[in-house]
Amino acid sequence: MKKIILLILLVFVSNWIYAENFTKLYNEFRIINSYHNIEDMEKLLNKLEKYTDNASLLALYCNALTEYANWGVKNDEKESIYTKAVEIGEKAIKLDSNNGYAHYSLGAAIGRLAQYKGIVSSLFMLGDFDEHIKMAIKLNPNLYTAYIAFGMRYRDVPWPMNNYKKSEEYLLKAADIEPGYVNAYYELGVLYKMWKKYNKAKEMFEKVIKMPLHSDWIEQGKEAKENAKIELNNLK
């Protein structure tokens, strides 16, 4: 009986430590990612690679690798990092298939890696992307970045796989969940431009320029504002 109680206590303490570590490291990631601090991101990745048996921490590692590849390395380094991110994300899902953040992190990594593959391979990967982002939304309906991912997916893939109406629905949902996320409106502006709804595109780009930056996405928001100015000039 004492052994059973001790085992239960050990499991409880272990779970509590992992939860505390995830919260601390995730908050660290949010700040580093917001300001695109390469040196601090590399230090964080070194910390995260030590965790191999917790789905949430592996999902964070996957997400951090993907974001690091997005903005922290040269183009010829990106594919290998996205590949590693996918491998880490798959490990997270094996440990906990009901972890919404793990599904999102893996889906986002797959989406990025698909850009480096041939047409046939990328089509297979698109199915995997859809599966994991759908599951992420099902498990965590307020994960606004998952809606952004789907919005861009339905906008940017070639015909007949694209669907501008679905893209709009997902991007508007992301904006509804997180109204302060600048890039939701920027991506809507790009969608409306592609859709030839130029007045709506101008409205979105003007909104992006006027909005305050989101604390979680400082550098990304700055880039969106600069790109929105360029898009507005092109629409004149």
N, C-alpha and C positions, 0 to 999 in steps of 0.2 A: 504494500500500500504506500509506504514511504517513497519507494522507487518511482511509482506512478505519479505521485504528487511532485516529486523532484523533476521528473521528466516534463510534466505540464508547466512547471515554473520555468524551466530552461527554455522551452518553446516560446512561452510568453515573453520572457526577457529578450530572447533572440529576435522575435518579431518587433518588439518595441525598439530595439537598437537599430534594426534595419529601417524602420519607419522614421526614426529620428535622423538617421544618416541621409535618407532620401530627401526629407524636407530641407535639411541643411544644404545638401549638395545641389538640389534643384534650384533653390533660391540663389545659390552661387552661380549656377549656370545661367539663370535669367539675366543677371546683371552683366556677366561676361558677354553673353550673346547680344544683349542690347547694345553694348558699346563696341562690339567687334574687337575685343582685346585678345590678340593672338597669343601673347605670352601666357596670360592667365588661363586661356582655354587649353593650351598644351599642358599646363600644370594640372588642370582639372581632369583632363583625359588620363593622365598618369595615375590620378587617384582612382578614377572610375574603373580602370582596367583590372583592378585588384578584386572587384566584386564579381563573382562568377556564379553565385547560387541564389540570386534574388532577382525576380522578374522586373520589378520597378527600377532597380538600380541598373540593370542591363538595358532596360528601355531608355533610361536617361543617357547611358553611355552611347547607345545607338543614335539618339536624337542629337547629342553633342557632337558626335562624329560627323553627322550629316550637315549640321550648321557650320562646323569648322571647315568642311569641304566647300560649302557654299561661298564663304567669304574669306577664309583664312589661308588658302594655299593657291599655288599656280594651277593653271588649267590642266597641265599634264600630270598633276598629282591627284586630281579629283576622283577619277574613276576608281583607283585602288582604295581610297578612303570610303567611298560609297559602298564598294564591295564588302569591306570590313564591317561597315554599319549594318548592312543586310544580314551578314552572318551573326552579328551580335543580337539583332532584333529577332531573328529566328530562334535563338537560344532563349530569349525572354519569353516568347510565345510557348515554347515547349514547357517551360517552367510554370506558366500561368496563362492559359488560353482565354481567361476572362479578364485580362488586364487591358483596359481600353487604351491606356497610354502606350502600352507595348505595341498594340496593333497600329496605332497612329504612327509611332516612331518607325516601325518596320515599313509601313505603307509609304511614308515620306521618303525613306531611303531607297525603296524600290523605284519610286517615281523618278528620283534623280538619276539612279543608275541606268534606267531604261533609255535615257537620252544618249548613252554611249554605246548602245547595242544596235544591231541591224534591225530591219523592219520586222522580220519573223520573231526574233527573240523579244523585241520590245512589245509586240502584240501579246505574247504569252505573259510578259511581266505586267502588262496593263490589267490583265485579269487578276493577278495577285494583288496589285495595287487596289483595285476596286474592292476585293474581298476584305482586305485589312482596314481600309478607310471606312467601309460600311460597318464593320464590326466595331471600330473605334467609336463611331457615332451612336451605334446601338447601345454600347456599354457606357458611354459618356456623352449624352446629348448636348452638353454645353461646351464641348471641346471645339471652340470656334476655328482653330487652325485646321481641323479636319474638314470643315465645310469649305474653307478656302482652298484646300487641296483638291476637293471634288469640283469646285467651281472652275478652277484652272484646268483640270483634267477635261471637263466637258467643253471648255472653250478652245483649248490648244491642240487637241488631237485632230488629225485630218478627217475630212468627210469620208464616209458617212457615220463615223463614230462620234463626231462632235454633236452638241446639242446646246445651242445658245440659251434656250429657255431654261433648261435645267441648270446651266452655269449661273444664270441670273438668280435663280431660286436659292442655290447654295451660297452664293456670295452675299445676297441680301440677308440670309439667315445668319451668316457669320457677323455681319454688321449689326444685326438685331441683338445677338448675344453679347458682342463686345463693340459698342458704338464708338469707342475711342481708338479702335484699331485703324490707323490711317490706310494701310495697304488694302483693306477690304474695299474701300472706295476707289483706290487706284486701279485695282484689278477689275472693278466694275466699269471704270472709265475705258480701260483697254477693251473689255468685252463690247461695250456699246459702240466703240469706234469700229471694231471688226464687224459688228452687226449693222453698221451704217446708221446707227441712231445717234447722229452727231450732236444734237442738242443735249441729250442725256450724257454723252461722253464729256462735253464741256462742263456740264453741271458737276460731274464727279471730279474732274481734274481741278476745277476751281475750289471745290470743297477740300480736296487734299492739300492744296496750297495754304488754305486758311486755317486748317485744323492744328491744334497743339499736338506735339509728339506724344506717342504712347510710351510710358516709362519702360516697358518691356522690349520696345523695338525702336530705340533712338536712331541708330545708324540706318536701319532699314527705312525708317520714316523719312529721314533726310534725303535719302536716295529717291524715294517715291516722290517727294516734293519737287526735286530737281527734274525728274522725268516727267512729272505732270506739267511743269512749265514748258518743256520741250513739246509735249503732245498738244498743249493748247496753242502754241505758236504754229504748229503744223496744221491745226484745224482751222486757222484763220483764212 
